[in-house]
Amino acid sequence: MLFAAGCYLFGGGLYIFAKANVAQYLIAKAWQLSLQDQQQHRPWPWADTHPVAELKINDVSWYVLADANGRNLAFAPTHLSATALPGDHGNSVIVGHRDTQFNSLKHIQVEDIIEVTNLRGSSRYRVTSLRIAQAAQLRYWQTEVEDTFDQASLTIITCYPFDSILPNPTYRFIVSAEGV
């Protein structure tokens, strides 16, 4: 009975990891089509989202989906629609899971460069701060300085701590970056 329970739990974790990786492949195909014809393409027929950007940090790339919600977040990092689109002026917020897409953020450092590609081209951002905050304290949709909406900034958020086995932690790891 313990072996069966262990297999079930291990299989569930493997399923989540596999789903995230297969989704990135399908999202990549949709993104390439979007780059070719400048139209939105759904990664699979029943998807209610589409890729809006490609995010590259320290030689690791992810495709970012529109509309941050639990359903879309299960497949890829997602863009918070109340914020500027990645690569546009203003603060763009991207959220992702700590145990799949954004696990490598535990290695990011201040001054690292983040590259964002949207349908109009590529933008670069320099990491300016890394911080940990309680989820209830987040004000990530606002820029640090209220009058900087004419420049591009990027905020990336994931759960914290990275290697915890507990679901739904109360802390968030926040990466802030400014356009260069």
N, C-alpha and C positions, 0 to 999 in steps of 0.2 A: 504494500500500500504506500509506504514512504517512497519507494522507487518510482511508482507511477505518479505520485504527487510531484516529485522532483523533476521528472521528465515533462510533466505538464507545465510547470513553472519555467523550466529552461526553454521549452518549445515556445512559450508565449513571448519570452524575451527575444528569442531568435526570430520570431515572426515580425516583431516590431522593427528590428534591425534590418531584416530582409525587405520589408515593405518600404522603409525609408530609402534604401539603396535602389530598388527597382523603380520607385517613383522618381528618383533623380534622373534615371535614364530616360523615362517617358517625358519628364519635364524638359530635359535637355533637347529632345527632338522637337517639342513644341516651341522652345525658345529659338532654335535654329530656323524654324519656319517663320517665326515672328521677325527675326532679323532680316530674312530675305524679303518679305512682303510688307513689313511694318504693320501687320494686323495682329490681333489677339488670337492665340490658338490654345484650346484646351488640351491638357496633356493626355486625357482619356475621355471618351465620349460622354460620360456622366458627370464629369468634373464641373463644378460651378466656379472655377477659378482659372487663372492663366499665369504664366510666368511674366514678371515685370522687370527682372534684372538678374544679372549674374554677379555674385559676390565672391571675391578672391582675397583670402587672407593667408599669408605665409605659404603660398603654393598649394593651398587647398581651396577648391571652388565649390560653391553651392548655387543652385538656381532658387530665386526668391519668388514665391507665389503672392498674388494679390489677396487682400482681405484676411487679416489675422483672425483666425478663430480656431477652435480645437480640432475641427475636421481637417482644415487645410494644414494646420501645424503638424498633424500626424505624418504628412508626406514631405514637408520641406520647411525651411525657414519662410516666414511670411512677413509681409509689409503691413504695418498698421495704417489703414486707409485714411485716418484722420490727420496724417502727417504728409509731408512732401514726398513725392516719389523719389526713389533712390536715384541720385545723380542730379536732382533739381535743386534750386535754391530753397533754403529753409532746412528744417531738421527732419530727416527721414528716420523712422524707427523700424527696425527689423528684429523680430523675435524668433527664437528657435529652441529646440530641445537640447538640453545639456548632455544627454546620453546617446544622441545620434548625431545630428548635423553639427552642433556647436560644441562637441566634446573637446575639439582642439583649441577652443578659446582659452583653456587653462594655460596655454603656452604663450598667449599674446602678451606683448609688452608695450609700454608707452614708447612712442616714436615709430612703431611698426606702421607700414603702409597697407591700406586696404584699397583695393581697386573695385569699382562698381561699374558695370556696363549696363546701360539701358538702351532703348531703341534708337537714341540719338547719338550714342557714343560712350566713351569711357571717362570716368572721373576717378581721381585719387584723393584719399583721405589719410591724414596722419593721426594716429591714436594720441589723444591728449590726456586721457585719464581712464583709470580702471577703478571701479569701486563696487562695494557690496552694500545693498540696502534691503530693508524689509519690503516685501511686495506691496504692502499697504502705503508705503511712503513714496512710491514712484511718481515722479512728475516728468516722465521721459518725453512727453509730446511737446514740451516747451524747450526752447534753446536755453542755454546757460545765461546768455545775455539777451534781453528782450529785443534789442534793436539789431540783431544779426540775421534777420530773415532774408536779407539780400545775398547772403553767402550760404554755401552748402555745408551742412553738418550731418553727421550720421551717428545714430545711437543703436547699439546692438545689445539685446537683453536675452539672458538665459537664466535658468534656475541655478541655484548654488546651495550646497557645495557640489562640485562636479562628480565626484566618485561616491556619493551617498547612495545607499540602496533604498532610502525612504522616498516614497512618492510625494509630490506636492509640497516641496520645502517652502518655508516662509521667506527665504532670502533670494535675491536676484543679483546676478553678476552683470554689471553694466559697463560697456565699452563706449566711450565718447570719442569722436574723431571729427576733425575739421578739414574742409576741403583745402587742397594744396594746388 
